[in-house]
């Protein structure tokens, strides 16, 4: 079994940090549903502003609120205005990799969904993996790559 990305809220902004709540991250149910993130599911959180990385579980906030609230100990790692990545994962067999299409949402500064993307892995005729980022119309987008130096 391999641990694989299942969905991401990429670049969502922290709206509140509540040190006195008993833990977790509170997210808008609409965002969770679109990305395939379940209530009480453990997620990784990567703070783009500070570099902090933590793990906690999801609780659902008010629908349509666009909230992203770090609670309890997590509130020490992310402050309002920080841009974070929330990522869930799934364990699958390697033979299932090409059937998985993780959903990735990107956000503007008001936590409105800007882009709805998907990751896609296929095998070529030689059995080598090919990775693509697809937009909501299944068109391939550029993947960041190292530019050769001359």
N, C-alpha and C positions, 0 to 999 in steps of 0.2 A: 504494500500500500504506500502511496505517495501523498504528501500533503500539498494540495493545489489550491490556488486562488479560486474562490467561488463567486465573489462579488466585492465591489469597492465603492465607497463614497470618497471620491478623490478631490481633495481641496475644499472640503466643507469647512466653514468657519465656526469656531467655538462661540456660542452665544452667551454662555454662562458657565461659571465654575462654582460649584456648591460644596464646599469642604465639609459641611455639617450633615450632608445626606449620607446614608449608609453604604454608598458605593455604586459603581456602574457608570454607563453613559446613557443619557436619555436622548432618543432620536425621534424625529417625525416618522410616524408609521408609513406615510406615503413614500418617503425616501427608502425605508427598509424594504417595503414590498417591491419597489422597482428594482432594487439591487439584489433581492433574494436573501435578505438578512432577517433572521427570526428573533422574536423576543426571547430573552434569556440565553441567546447564543453567545458564546465567547468570541470576541473579536480582538484583533491586533489594532493598536492605534499608533500612528507614526506622526509626530508633530513636525510639520515642515518648517515652523518658525524656530523651534529650539533643538530639534533633533531627538527629543525624548521618544522612547518607545515603551509602550505598556500593553498589558492585556487586561481586559475586563469583559463584562457581559452587558448585553443590551436590554434596556427597558424602553417601553414606548411612551412617548410624550403625547402632546395634543396633536391630533391630525391637522395638517395644513399649517402648523406653526413654524416649520422650517428650523426647529430647535436642534441644537447640538450642545448638550450640557454635560460637562464632566463632573462627576459626583465623588464624594469621599476622597480617598487618597489620590485618585486620578486628577482631582482638581488642583493638586500641587504641580502637575506636569503640563497642564494646558490652561491657558488663560483666555478670557474673552478676546476675540479678534485673531487668535492664532488660527492658522490654516492647518488642518490635519487630514490624514488619510485613515479611513476606517475600513478594515479588510476582514472578511470572513474566509473560511477555508473548508475544504472537504477532503476526506481521505478516499482515494480511488485507486483502482488497479491501473497500471500503465496502459493496458489495452482499452481503457475507458477515456483516455485523455482527449481523443479527437471528437468525442461526443459532448464534452463539456464546453459550454459557451458562457464564461463568466460575464456578468453585467457590470459595467463601470459607469458611474454617474460622475460628471464634473459639475462644479458649482460656480456661480458668480458671488459677489460680496454680500448679497442678501440671502444666500443659501437657496436660490432658485436654481433648478437643474438647467445647466447650460448645454451639456452634451450627454447623450445616451450612447454608450459604446459597448462593444463586446470584444473579448479576446477569442481567437480561433486558432487551433492547432490542427494541421493536416499532415499526412504523410505523403511524400512524393514517391515516384516509381521505384526509387532506390531505398525506400524505407527510412529516409531522413525526415526529421521534423521541419515544418514550415510554420512560422508564427505570423499572425496578422492581427491588427487592430481594425475593427470594422465600425463604421458609423451606423446610425439607426436605419439606414437604407441598405445595409450590408456591403457598402463600398469600402475597399481597403484604404486605410490612411497610412501616411509615412510612419515607419518605426525608427526611433532614434538609433543611429549606428555610428560607429567610429569612422571618421573620414580618414582615408589613407593619406599619409604625409609624403610629400615629394622632396 
